[in-house]
Amino acid sequence: MFQDVLQYAKDGPKRPVNLSLNGDLLKAGKELGLNLSGIAEAAIAKAVKEALGRRWLEANAAAIQAYNQRVEEGGVFSDGLRTF
């Protein structure tokens, strides 16, 4: 539903950061040859996208509720046109 909410340059500049991670998990990931930076970046992008989606739903909750009530009370414009 919110695939296009998060817009950022996928090839943007990389920045070094300090993270605190579980040492055993980090060791296992390295031993398996996993791209830990890529995995972390993908997980952060997913978390940001989900947070933006929640924020959008919260900001638009009143409008969504009003629309749903209007549809419940009066139907949708195509109610008389549908053949299914």
Secondary structure, DSSP 8 states (H G I E B T S, - for coil): --TTT----TT-----------HHHHHHHHHTT--HHHHHHHHHHHHHHHHHHHHHHHHTHHHHHHHHHHHHHH--TTTTT---
